[in-house]
Amino acid sequence: MSGAVPPVRPGRQDQRLEPLMTVAPYVILAALVVVTLVVKRGAGGSLLIDLGLCATAALWMLWMFTWHPAWRERVAVMAVFFAGLVVLIGVLVLRDPWFGLFTPAGYSYAFGVLVWPWRLAGVSVVAFESGMAQVAGIPKHNAFGVALTVVVLAVNVVCMCGMAWWEWDVDRKNVERVAALEQAREANRRLQATLAENAGLHRQLVVQAREAGVLDERQRMAREIHDTLAQGLIGIVTQLQAAESAGDVPARWQAHFAAATRLARESLAEARRSVDALRPQPLETAGLGEALAGVADRWSALHGITAHVTTVGTARPLASETELALLRAAQEAMANVARHARAGTVTLTLGYLGSEVTLEVRDDGCGFDPSAPRVPASATVGPESEAEAEAEPGSGTEAEPGSGSDTEAGGGFGLKAMRERIEGLSGTLRVESAPGSGTTVSACVPQETVEAGA
């Protein structure tokens, strides 16, 4: 683990060395006082000095350590305490070698109150004092005695310093282990918080996705209903009203009635296909160009308006979404021509250009002024009146595709549905018209979108 390891505070050692620092030193010192009394009972002044040093050591331990537990957490105070105790032990060892048995108390305080690396120095001094007590009886006037003294001192210092280093390394690893465990706990807490947050976000995303799916399906069904049921019902009403007007002419009446029946069946079939999200019937067995030609032929026969379909460029397979959008745009544009334009000819041009696919629906009707305000047909006439106007070409004036009952300003859906379909493919839809100059509806879909969809 990188980074500095915090020093081990004395309080951590107190729990393990508490008996050795609070009881054992006094017991050892008391036993050594008894030994001193026995050995030096006739020594007089020397005995008093030893007893005074022992009393001083006992009082020093009592005052600096035992009676003031709060001082154990103060590093500087404990350093002074240990230094004073080492000096007293050294003086006692120099006077009487058996006081070397008091050095274990020095070791306990060195391990208990000193922090690294001062602990190593404290243990070295106490080990040196213990070694001096051990070699007190060895003669030092010859080489052998000196060498033996050096060896004993070195063994004491090296062994005890090695023990101090091992104990420090164990403590350091324990600190690292505790820090690693705490980091793992913190990481686990953060992970749990993140998982809980992600779960909340997931629930929100699921709700939003569900709502978006519902909205998309509503919009799809709205477009399909407009392109199938609404257009079919308008045609049926038109044909039935025309049949009613031709009641005295059986042939005309039967023709309009047959056309209305056919429109009803076709609209019902298309409605079923829309519910099942299937492709329109004209696109099932033919490409877009052939489907447009078939739709234009049926529309022309129904409304008596000439319709031409022209293909420019090399035809190629398109994405089903692209074909559907362009086919529906053509149907909507032709429906508006039948209702409003008083046109004699409609031209549909499908273009496969280098970077895009285009569809243009142009009529030679009366046109309109796109900048002029338009009043919704539903605001001026009722459904029957509007249907009657649609039944007789020339009875109304042309409006923008989607205008009148279909205009966006009037709350209609035709132009809006066309724009949504085309713009959903990153395409564009334009409507151009002028009074007396007819109307042109142009849809354009980028080449990249078509290829990606295919």
N, C-alpha and C positions, 0 to 999 in steps of 0.2 A: 504494500500500500504506500503510495507516495505521500510526501508531506511529513512534517516533523511530528514526532510522537510526544504528546504532552507528558511532563514528568509525573512520576507517581507521588502523590501527596502523602505526607506522613499518616494521615488519617486512615488510608487504605491499609497500612501496615499495623496500625494499632490493634485492629481486630484480631489479627493472627498472633501478634507478639505481646498482647496485653498482659498475660501472666508473667512473661519473661521480663517485662519492663516495670511492672508494678509490685511484684512479689519476690521473684527470684533474686534480684540484686541485693535486697535487704537480707534475705536468708543467707546468701553466700557471704555477705559482709559480716553478718553476725557470727557465722561459723569461723571466719578468719580472725575475728576479734578473740574468740575463745582460744583458737590455736596460738595467737600472739600472747595472750595472758599465760598460757601454759608454758610456752617456750621462753618468754622473757619475764617470768615472774620476779626475778631478782635483778632485772636490768635497770630499774629505777627510771632515770630521765628518758632513756630510749623508749621504754614502754609507754610513757606518757605521750611522747611525740607520736608514736604509732596510733595510740588510741585517739589522740586529737585529730590526726589525719583521717581515721575511719569515721569519727563523728562528723568531720567536715564533709566527707563524701556523702554520708547519709543525709545530712541537712541539705546539701546541694541538690541531691536527687529529690528529696521531699519538696523543697521550695520551687525548684525550676520545672519539675515534671509532675510529681504526684499531686501536689496541692493546687496546681494551676493547669487543669486539663485544656483550657482554651489556648494556652500558649503552644500546645503541640502542633497547631495549624500554622504557627508563625515560623517560617524557615529561619530567619535571622536569629531569633531567640533560641531555637533548638540548636543552631550552630554554636552559639555561645555556651549553651548548656553542655553540649558534647565536648567542646574544647576544654572546658574547665574539668569535666570528669576525666578526660584522657590525661590531663596534667596530674591530677590526684592519683590516678592509677599508676602513672609512670613513677611518681615519687615513692609510692608504696612499694612498687616492684624493686626499685633501686635500693630501698632500705631492707626489705625482706622478700626473698624470691617466692615464698609461698603465696604472696599476694598476686602472683601470676594466675592463681585460680579465680581471681576476680575479673579477669579479662572477658569471660563469657558475657558478663553484664555489659561490658563495652561493645561487644559484637551485637548484642540485642538492640542497644540504643543506636548503633551505627545503621543497622538494617531498618530500625523502626522510625528514626526521626530525620535522617539525612536523605536528600534527593540526589539523583544521579546528575553529574559524576562525582559530587562531593562524598557520596557514600563509599566510593572506591578508595578515596584518600583516607577517610575515617577508618575503614576496615584495615588498610595497610598499616596505619599507626598502631592500632590495637594489636594486630598480628606481630608487629615488631616488638611491642612491649611483652607479649606472651612469649615470643622467642627469647627475649633477654632473660625472662624468668627461667626458661628451660635451660639456658646455657650458663646460668649463674655459677654453677659448680665446676665448669670446665676451665682448666688453666689456659691462659691466653698468652703465655710468655713464649710459646713455641708455635711452629708453623701448623702442626696438626691441630692444636687447640683453636688457632685462628680460623683454619679451614673448616673445622667442625662447627664453629660458631656461625660462620658465614652460611654454611649449608643449612643449619637449623633455622636461621633467620629467613633465608630464601624460601625454604619449604613452607614455613608459616605464612609468609607474605603472599607467595604465589598461590598456595592452596586457597587461602581465604579470599584473595582477590578474584581467583577463578570462580569461587562459590558466589561472590558478590555479582560478578558479571553474569553468571548463569541465572541467578535470581532476578537480575534486572532484565535479562532477555525474556524470561518467562513473563514478567510483568508487562514488558513492552508488547509481547505477542497477545497477552490477554487484553490489553488496551485496544490493540488493533482489531482483535476479534469482536470486542464489544462495539467498537465504532462501526465495523462492517455489519454486524447484526442490526445496529440502529439504522444504518443507511439502508439495509435491506427492508427493515420495517417501514421506513419512510417511503422508500420506493414502492413497497406494497400498498401503503395508504394512498399514494398518488395514483398508482395503477387502478385501485378500486374506485377512487374518485373519478378518474378518466373513464373507466368502464361505465360508471353510473351516468356520467355526462353523455357518453356516446350512446348509451341506451336511450336516454331522453331525446337526443338528436335523432336517433333512428326512428323512435316513435313519431316524432314530428315529421320526418321525411316520409314515413309511411302514410301518415294522414295527408300530407301535402300531395304525395303521389296519387293517393286515392282520389282526392278532390280534383287534381288535374286530369286524371283519367276520366272521372265523371263529366267534367266540363268538356273535355275533348270529344267524348262520345255524344254529349248533348249537341255540340256544334256540328258534329258529323251527321247526326240524325236530322238536325234542322236543315242542313244543306240538302241532304238526300230527300227529305219530305218536300222541300221547295222545288227540287229538280224533277221529282217524279209525281207525287200526288198533286201538288199545287198546279203545276203546268198541265198535268193531265185533266184535272177538274176544270180548269179554265177552258181547255179545248172541248171538253164534253159539253159544258154549258153553252159554249159558242155554237156547237153543232146542233144541240137540241133546240136552241132558240132559232137557228136557221131553219131547222126542220119544221118548227111551229109556224114560221113565216111562210113556208112553202107547202102548207097543208093542202092546198087545192091542186098541187102538182105531185102526184104519187111518186114519180121517178125521182124528183129532187128530194122529196121527203124521205124516201127510202135510202138515198145516198147519204144524206146527213145523219140519219139514224144509224146506218151501218158504220159510218166514220166514228160516231160517238161510242158505239159498242166496241169497236176496235181500240179506240183510245182508252176506254175503261179497262179492257183486258190487259193492254200493254202497261198502263199505269199500275194495275194491281200486281203484275209480274215484276215490274221494276221496284215497287214498294217492298215486295217479299225479298228481292235480291239485296235491297238496301239494308233491311233488317238483318240479314245474314252476312252483311259486309262482303258481298260478292261483286264481281265486276259487272258493269252493265251488259245486257245481252248483245248489243252491237259489237262490243269488244271481245266477246267470248270466242268468236270464230274468225275474226278478221283483224287486221292492223288498224291503226288510227285513221289512215287515209280512207280505207274502204268503209270503216264505221261512219266517218263523217259523210261520205257519199250516200250511204244508205239512209242516214238520218235526214240529210238534205232532200233526198227524193221523197221520203214519206211526208216531210214537212211541206214540200212544194205541192204535192198532190192534195194535201189537206187544206192549205190556205190559198191555192191558186196563184202563188208567186214563184217565178222562175228562180231556181237556185243552182249555182255552178260551184263545183269543188275542184280546185287546182292544187297540185303538189309540186313544190319547187325543191330541187336537190334530190339526193339519193336517200330514199326511205331506209330507215334502220329501226331495229327494235328499241322501244322506249320503256322506261319504268312504268309499271301499272298505275302508280299515282300520277305520273305525268300525263299518260293517255286519258285517265279519268278526268283530271282537271281541265284539259283542253277540250275534251268532248262536252263536258258540262258547260264550259264557257261558250262553246258554239251553240248549244241548245238554248241557253239563256238569251244570248244575243239574237237568235232567230225568233224566239218567243216575243221579245220586245219589238222586233220588226213587225211581226204579225199584228201586235196590239196597237202600235202607234205610228208606224212609218209611212203608210200608204205607198209602199215601194212596189216597183214592178220587177226588179231583179235584185238578187242577193248573191254576192260572190264570196266564197270561203277559200282562203289561200293558206295552205299548210307548207311551211318552209323549213327544210332541214339545212341550216346554214353551218358554217364552219365551227362556230363556238356557241350556237344556241338553236333552239327550236322555236318557231314562231307560228302563231295562228292569227289570221286577220279576217274579220267578218265585215264586209262593206255592203251598204245598200244604197239605192238611188232614190230614197224617200225624201220627204220634205225637210228633214233635218231640224235642228233647233239651235238656240243660242245658249251655250253652256254657262255663260255668265249671268243669264237672266234668272230671276227667282222663279221657282216652280211650285205650284200648289199640288199637294197629293190628290190623286183622283178620288181617294176615299173621302176627302173633305168636301167634294163637290157633287159626287154622284154616289148612289148606293150600288151594291153588288149587281143588281139586275141591270141598272143603267149602264154600268161599266161593261158588263158582258154584252149588252146590246151594241154598244159602240164597237167592241172588239169583233162582233159578228159581221159588221159591215165595214170592209176596208174603205178608208176615206172618211169615216165618220169622226175621227179624232185627229189630233196633231201628234207628231212624233216627240217623244221625250228621250232623255238620256237612258241608255239601258239601265234598268233598275229604277227609272223614274216613274212618276205617277203612283200607282199602287206599289211599285217596287223601289221607289227611291229611298235612299238612306235618310234624306231629310224628312221624308214622310213616314219613316219607320219601316220601310220595306226591307227585303232581304236579298234581292237579286244581285245587284252590283256588289254588295258586301260579301255574298257567298263566292262570287267570281274572284274578288280580290283575295279573300282568304285562301282559296285553293291555289291561286297562282303564286302569291307571296309566300305561302307555306313551302313552295319549292324554290325559294329565293328568286322568283321571277318578278315581272312587272306587268301591269295592266293599264292600258291607256284608252281613253274614249275621246275621239275627235269628231266635231260636227259643226255645221253652220247652217243657218236657214236657207233652204232650197238646194243644199249641196249634199244631202244624205249624211250618213253617220258611219264611222269606222271604229270598230273595237279591235284592239291589238293586244295579244297576250304573248309574252316572251319568257322562255325558261332557259337558264344557262346550260351549256353543254355539260359542265362538270356535274351538275346535279342530276342530269338525265343519266349519265354514265354510272354515277355512284348508285343511283336507284336500281338501274338494270343489273 
